[in-house]
Amino acid sequence: SIYLQLATLLLKADLKREEKQWQRTIRRTAHDIPWTNVHLLRDIGLDRDGRSTRANVPDAVKVERRVRHLRRVLTSRIMT
């Protein structure tokens, strides 16, 4: 019976190792950026050098949006 328990333990350990290895490869491919494909980089929002193609928004516009959002949230609260 000790051999069965040992075999069960080793099988579980092997399955766990294979699962971790599979998850590791999935994680790596999920973040694999296709640097050679210009069209996919453009879809992601990067240029050939890896820099963002999105234009930076001025701080005044960011602040205005944030204030507008906060005002909307505060005025939509139901007073109880």
Secondary structure, 3 states (H helix, E strand, C coil): CHHHHHHHHHHHHHHHHHHHHHHHHHHHHHCCCCCCCHHHHHHHCECCCCCECCCCCCHHHHHHHHHHHHHHHHHCCCCC
